[in-house]
Amino acid sequence: MRSLIQVACYCCLAAPLLAAQATANGGKRLYIDGFTTKAGEEELRQDLTAELRKLSSVILVSNPANADLILDGGGEIWIRGYRSFSPRSELKLSTNGTPVYGGFMSVELKNKQGVTIWSDLVTPGEASNDVSKDLARRIAKHLAEGLLRPEIPPSAAPDRAPAVSLHGAGATFPEPVYQKWFTNYEAGNPGIQIAYDAIGSEAGIRKLLSGEADFGASDDPAGIHEIAPGQESNYLFFPSVVGAVVPIVNLPGVPDGIKFAPEALAGIYLGKITKWNDPILKQANRGVALPDLPITVIHRSDGSGTSYAFASYLSQVSPEWKSQVGARFEPKWPVGRGASGNEGVAAEVKELGGSIGYVEFIYALQNHLSYGKVRNQNGEFVEASLASIGAAVSHAMDISDDLTVSLVDAPGPGSYPIASFTWLVVPSHVADDAKRNAITLFLRWMLGPGQQQAAALGYLPLSQDVVSREVTALARIR
């Protein structure tokens, strides 16, 4: 399954390069490498091979030495439960019915130099009689779409750039993609070293303000205003990727996929909904035997951009939450027990039956956490995925001149309501010429090749409109 998955991911991220080469040569030579998964590897390989052979934009080869591009990847698919043969039935734990799959496949496409030029994250469909064929179709479809994207010209670093060390600090929300970016960027630019401390948005902004960090990372576009009012004009916000926050639950005897109306999440975190069989929860989960079990609320104890995104959503959908708590790095939680980081929240939820918490989307996937669907403005209960996060971005309001905008509770069909940009924050004035050039060059790389490496880790790449505006804004760093 790994080979097949990576083909999809790489095809998505490598779209620009593939488009030009496939047009010139009548198809790019593609080798499907191995991929890591626990079961069904050969079946997925066969199904993916059959789907990719339908594409005129690629030519499959059996020897990697003859390939222009190599696809590989990894992930895991598991059965979340079974849907009864009755179309009116909900998901059950019983094995009588059609299996409903959970999990993910991270796919990457690399060139001959081993550089990732495209990536994707593929999740099983809601109803899949044959999960292998379903994944293969999705991967091939995404690859075909990726090949149609226009080429993004790479930005070249100067041949004799001085050695520079940069230090960043901040959000845990985008840490996986940041660490991947910094590693890959350093490999192509050996004179630059970038260290990053994922200590939370609030702590990162404080380090930036004190001069202990060259750049910060925040999920809260108003973070500097909250900490140091009046200094906002001294810093620039650059959106890096789009992510999502999901509510995770531990409900013994109840299958995955609990549905949450906005008033349910707000009521739980306000301490007004205290039992899992509360009428508001039962109304959204008809057919599910919700237990008469107390709800244990878990929240972050540290100043966190993940908390900001979650609290921002609650502020948007609940006037009571907005007036009593609001959206902050570290809200004054009315109820619940705190835990540090995604790891702490996940550990508490896993240990305590009847508990609920919140973590980043990709963290939930990678750690097999049960996460719920959330009702959007359109009245749909939507599960987080790259597609539903993308729908939220497409229906959100126009981005402001300072490149900040909220994506929570975005309107439109298919929109996942707890989505958010995350930002890299840099001083508008950098006195050190070498550091200023290094920061600017990295940001240019991030907006080009870096974007094509994000999807495999569960983050939505930026739209071309946002990228274009950010490229223009780079001139404001002086």
C-alpha positions in Angstrom: 0.0 0.0 0.0 2.9 2.3 0.6 3.9 2.5 -3.1 0.4 3.3 -4.2 -0.1 5.9 -1.6 3.1 7.7 -2.3 2.3 7.9 -5.9 -0.8 9.9 -5.1 0.9 12.2 -2.7 3.8 13.0 -4.9 1.6 13.4 -7.9 -0.3 16.1 -6.1 2.7 18.0 -4.8 4.8 17.4 -7.9 2.0 18.6 -10.1 3.8 21.6 -11.6 6.9 19.6 -12.7 4.8 16.7 -13.9 2.5 18.9 -16.0 5.4 20.4 -18.0 7.2 17.1 -18.5 4.2 15.0 -19.3 3.2 17.5 -22.0 6.6 17.5 -23.6 7.2 13.8 -23.4 3.7 12.3 -23.7 3.9 11.0 -20.2 6.3 11.0 -17.3 7.9 7.7 -16.4 6.7 6.7 -12.9 7.8 4.0 -10.6 5.6 2.8 -7.8 7.9 2.1 -4.8 7.1 0.2 -1.7 5.0 1.8 1.1 4.4 1.0 4.7 1.1 -0.4 5.8 -0.1 -3.3 8.0 -2.2 -5.2 5.4 -3.4 -5.3 1.9 -0.2 -4.0 0.3 -0.2 -6.2 -2.8 -3.9 -5.7 -3.4 -3.6 -2.0 -3.2 -0.6 -2.0 -5.5 -2.5 -4.0 -8.1 -5.6 -1.7 -7.9 -3.5 1.4 -8.0 -1.5 0.2 -11.0 -4.7 -0.5 -12.9 -6.0 3.0 -12.2 -2.8 4.8 -13.1 -2.6 2.9 -16.4 -5.7 4.7 -17.4 -3.9 8.1 -17.2 -2.2 9.4 -20.3 0.0 11.8 -18.2 2.2 9.0 -16.7 4.0 5.9 -18.0 4.5 3.2 -15.4 7.9 1.5 -15.3 9.1 -1.5 -13.4 12.7 -0.4 -12.7 13.4 2.8 -10.6 16.5 3.4 -12.6 14.4 4.1 -15.6 11.9 6.4 -13.8 11.7 10.2 -13.8 9.5 10.1 -10.7 9.0 7.7 -7.8 5.9 7.3 -5.7 5.9 6.0 -2.2 4.2 6.5 1.2 2.7 4.9 4.2 -0.2 4.8 6.6 -2.8 2.4 8.0 -6.4 1.5 7.4 -8.6 -0.1 10.0 -12.3 -0.9 10.5 -14.1 1.6 12.7 -17.3 -0.4 12.8 -20.0 -1.8 10.7 -23.0 -0.2 9.0 -26.1 -2.3 9.0 -27.6 -3.4 5.7 -30.6 -1.3 6.6 -30.0 2.2 5.0 -31.6 3.9 8.1 -29.2 2.3 10.6 -26.2 4.0 12.2 -22.7 2.7 12.6 -22.5 -0.3 15.0 -19.8 -2.3 16.7 -21.4 -5.5 15.5 -19.8 -7.3 12.6 -23.1 -7.7 10.8 -23.1 -5.2 7.9 -20.8 -3.3 5.7 -17.4 -2.3 7.2 -16.7 1.4 7.7 -13.0 2.1 7.4 -10.9 4.7 9.2 -7.2 5.6 8.7 -5.1 7.4 6.2 -2.5 7.0 3.5 0.2 9.6 3.1 1.5 9.7 -0.5 4.6 11.5 -1.8 6.1 12.0 -5.3 9.9 12.5 -5.5 12.2 13.4 -8.4 15.5 11.6 -9.2 17.2 13.7 -6.5 14.8 12.3 -3.9 13.1 15.7 -3.3 9.4 15.6 -2.6 7.6 17.5 -5.4 4.1 16.6 -4.5 2.2 15.0 -1.7 -1.3 14.0 -0.6 -3.3 12.5 2.3 -5.9 10.0 1.2 -8.6 8.8 3.6 -11.3 6.1 2.9 -14.7 7.1 1.7 -17.7 7.0 4.0 -19.1 3.9 2.4 -16.6 1.6 0.8 -17.4 -2.0 -0.3 -13.8 -2.4 -1.5 -11.4 -0.1 0.4 -8.4 -1.0 -1.8 -10.2 0.0 -5.0 -11.6 3.1 -3.3 -8.2 4.3 -2.2 -6.7 3.5 -5.6 -9.3 5.6 -7.4 -8.9 8.5 -5.0 -5.1 8.5 -5.4 -5.3 8.3 -9.2 -7.9 11.0 -9.3 -5.8 13.3 -7.2 -2.7 12.6 -9.3 -4.6 13.4 -12.5 -5.8 16.7 -11.0 -2.2 17.5 -9.8 -0.8 17.0 -13.3 -3.1 19.8 -14.5 -1.8 22.4 -12.1 0.5 25.2 -13.4 4.2 25.0 -12.7 5.5 27.0 -9.8 9.0 28.2 -10.7 11.6 27.4 -8.0 13.4 30.3 -6.3 17.2 29.9 -6.4 19.4 30.8 -3.4 22.6 32.8 -4.1 25.6 30.6 -4.8 27.7 32.2 -2.0 25.2 32.9 0.8 26.9 33.2 4.2 26.3 30.6 6.8 23.3 31.5 9.0 21.5 30.0 12.0 17.9 30.8 12.5 15.9 30.1 15.6 12.1 29.9 15.6 9.6 29.0 18.4 5.9 28.7 18.7 2.9 26.6 17.7 2.6 22.9 18.1 -0.2 22.8 15.6 2.0 22.9 12.5 5.1 21.3 14.1 5.2 18.2 11.9 5.2 20.1 8.6 7.7 22.7 9.9 10.2 20.1 11.0 9.9 18.5 7.6 10.4 21.8 5.8 13.4 22.8 7.8 15.1 19.5 7.3 14.5 19.5 3.5 15.4 23.2 3.2 18.7 22.7 5.0 19.5 19.7 2.8 19.3 22.0 -0.3 20.9 25.0 1.4 23.7 23.6 3.6 24.7 27.1 4.8 21.5 27.6 6.6 20.5 25.9 9.9 17.0 26.4 11.3 16.1 25.3 14.8 12.5 25.2 16.0 11.0 24.9 19.5 7.4 23.8 19.5 6.5 25.4 22.8 3.1 26.7 22.0 2.0 29.9 20.2 1.9 32.1 23.3 5.4 31.2 24.4 6.8 31.4 20.9 5.4 34.9 20.4 6.9 36.0 23.8 10.3 34.7 22.6 10.0 36.6 19.4 9.0 39.8 21.2 12.0 39.5 23.6 14.4 38.9 20.8 15.2 35.3 21.8 13.8 34.0 18.5 14.3 35.1 14.9 10.7 34.2 14.0 7.6 33.0 15.8 4.8 30.6 14.8 1.2 31.3 15.9 -2.3 30.0 15.3 -3.7 33.2 16.6 -3.5 36.2 14.3 -4.2 38.5 17.2 -1.5 37.0 19.4 0.9 39.9 19.5 -2.0 42.3 20.3 -3.0 40.2 23.2 0.5 40.0 24.6 1.9 43.4 23.6 -0.7 45.8 22.4 0.6 48.5 20.1 3.5 46.4 18.6 1.5 44.7 15.9 2.9 47.0 13.2 6.4 45.8 13.9 5.6 42.2 12.8 4.4 40.5 9.6 2.1 37.4 9.5 2.7 34.9 6.7 0.1 32.0 6.5 2.0 28.8 6.1 -0.6 26.0 5.8 -4.2 25.3 6.8 -5.1 22.7 9.4 -8.0 21.6 11.5 -8.9 20.7 15.1 -11.1 17.7 15.9 -13.0 16.7 19.0 -11.7 13.3 20.3 -13.8 11.0 22.5 -13.5 7.9 24.6 -17.0 6.4 24.8 -16.9 2.7 25.7 -19.4 0.6 23.7 -20.1 3.3 21.2 -18.5 3.2 17.7 -16.4 5.9 16.1 -18.0 9.0 14.5 -20.1 10.7 17.2 -21.8 13.8 15.8 -21.6 17.2 17.5 -23.9 20.1 16.9 -22.2 23.5 17.7 -24.5 23.9 20.8 -23.4 20.5 22.1 -19.6 21.3 22.0 -20.3 24.7 23.5 -22.6 23.2 26.2 -20.0 20.5 27.1 -17.2 23.0 27.5 -19.4 25.5 29.4 -20.3 22.7 31.8 -24.0 22.8 30.9 -24.1 19.4 29.2 -22.7 16.8 31.7 -24.0 13.4 30.4 -23.5 11.6 27.1 -27.2 10.8 26.9 -28.1 14.5 27.0 -31.1 15.3 24.7 -28.9 17.6 22.5 -26.4 14.8 21.9 -29.1 12.2 21.4 -30.9 14.3 18.8 -27.7 14.5 16.6 -26.9 10.8 17.1 -30.3 9.0 16.5 -29.9 5.3 16.5 -26.8 5.4 18.7 -27.2 4.0 22.2 -25.4 6.9 24.1 -24.7 5.8 27.7 -25.9 7.5 30.9 -22.2 8.4 31.6 -20.7 11.6 32.9 -18.7 13.6 30.5 -15.1 14.3 31.6 -13.8 17.4 29.8 -10.2 17.6 28.9 -8.5 20.8 27.6 -5.0 22.1 27.1 -3.2 23.5 30.1 -0.6 25.4 28.2 -1.0 28.5 26.1 -1.8 26.9 22.7 -2.8 27.9 19.2 -4.9 24.7 19.1 -6.9 26.0 22.1 -7.2 29.3 20.3 -8.6 27.7 17.2 -11.1 25.6 19.2 -12.1 28.5 21.5 -12.4 30.8 18.4 -14.9 28.3 16.9 -16.9 28.2 20.2 -16.9 32.0 20.3 -18.3 32.1 16.7 -21.1 29.6 17.3 -22.0 30.5 21.0 -22.7 34.0 22.2 -22.5 32.7 25.7 -19.1 31.3 25.2 -17.9 34.5 23.5 -19.1 36.7 26.3 -17.9 34.5 29.2 -14.7 33.0 27.8 -13.7 34.2 24.4 -10.9 33.1 22.1 -7.4 33.2 23.6 -4.2 31.2 23.7 -5.1 30.0 27.2 -8.9 30.5 27.8 -10.3 30.5 31.4 -12.0 27.1 31.0 -15.3 27.0 32.9 -14.9 23.2 33.5 -12.5 20.3 32.9 -9.0 19.2 33.6 -5.9 20.5 31.8 -3.2 18.5 30.1 -0.1 19.7 28.3 0.2 19.4 24.5 -1.6 17.1 22.1 0.1 14.2 23.8 -1.2 15.1 27.2 -4.8 15.7 26.0 -4.7 12.4 24.0 -3.3 10.5 27.0 -6.1 11.7 29.3 -8.8 11.0 26.8 -7.5 7.5 26.1 -7.3 6.7 29.9 -10.7 8.1 31.0 -13.9 6.5 29.7 -16.5 9.1 28.9 -14.0 11.8 28.2 -13.7 14.4 25.4 -10.8 16.6 24.3 -9.5 18.2 21.2 -6.3 17.8 19.1 -5.0 18.5 15.6 -6.5 16.5 12.8 -3.3 14.7 11.7 -2.4 13.9 15.3 -5.8 12.2 15.8 -5.2 10.2 12.6 -1.7 9.1 13.4 -2.6 8.0 16.9 -5.9 6.1 16.0 -8.0 8.5 18.1 -11.8 8.5 17.7 -12.9 11.9 16.5 -16.3 13.2 15.8 -18.1 15.0 13.0 -19.2 18.6 13.5 -22.3 20.3 12.1 -21.5 23.2 9.8 -23.5 26.2 8.8 -25.1 24.2 6.0 -26.5 21.8 8.5 -24.2 18.9 7.5 -22.3 16.8 10.0 -18.8 16.9 8.4 -15.7 14.9 9.2 -12.3 16.6 9.0 -10.3 15.8 5.8 -8.2 17.7 3.3 -11.3 18.0 1.1 -13.6 19.4 3.9 -10.8 21.7 5.1 -10.4 22.9 1.5 -14.1 23.5 1.3 -13.9 25.7 4.4 -11.1 27.8 2.8 -13.0 28.2 -0.5 -16.0 29.6 1.3 -14.3 31.7 3.9 -14.3 35.5 3.7 -11.7 37.3 1.7 -8.3 37.4 3.3 -7.3 40.8 4.8 -4.4 43.0 3.6 -2.3 41.9 6.6 -2.9 38.2 5.5 -5.0 37.3 8.5 -8.5 35.8 8.4 -10.6 33.4 10.4 -11.7 30.2 8.8 -13.8 28.9 11.7 -17.5 28.1 11.0 -17.0 28.9 7.3 -20.3 28.7 5.2 -20.9 26.5 2.2 -21.5 22.8 1.6 -18.9 20.3 2.7 -17.0 22.8 4.9 -15.4 21.5 8.1 -16.1 24.2 10.7 -13.0 24.1 12.9 -10.3 24.9 10.3 -7.6 27.5 10.7 -4.6 29.1 9.0 -1.4 29.0 11.0 1.2 31.7 10.6 4.9 32.3 10.6 5.6 35.7 12.3 8.6 37.7 11.4 9.8 41.2 12.3 9.2 43.8 9.6 12.7 45.1 10.3 15.6 42.7 10.5 18.9 44.5 11.1 21.1 41.6 10.3 21.4 41.4 6.5 22.3 37.7 6.5 19.4 36.7 8.7 17.0 38.9 6.7 18.1 37.3 3.4 17.9 33.8 4.9 14.4 34.4 6.3 13.1 35.8 3.0 14.7 33.0 1.0 13.1 30.4 3.2 9.7 32.0 3.0 10.0 32.0 -0.8 10.8 28.3 -0.7 8.0 27.6 1.7 5.5 29.3 -0.7 6.8 27.1 -3.6 8.3 23.6 -3.0 7.4 23.6 0.6 3.6 23.8 -0.1 3.9 20.7 -2.2 5.2 18.7 0.9 2.4 19.7 3.2 -0.6 17.5 2.2 1.0 14.1 3.2 1.2 15.4 6.8 -2.5 16.3 6.8 -2.2 20.1 6.1 -3.9 21.8 3.2 -1.5 23.8 1.0 -2.3 27.5 0.5 -4.3 28.6 -2.5 -2.4 30.3 -5.4 -4.1 33.6 -4.5 -2.8 33.5 -1.0 0.7 32.5 -2.2 0.8 35.4 -4.7 -0.2 37.9 -2.0 2.5 36.5 0.4 5.2 36.7 -2.3 4.3 40.4 -2.7 4.4 40.9 1.0 7.9 39.6 1.3 9.1 43.0 0.1 7.9 44.5 3.4 10.7 42.7 5.3 13.5 45.2 5.5 
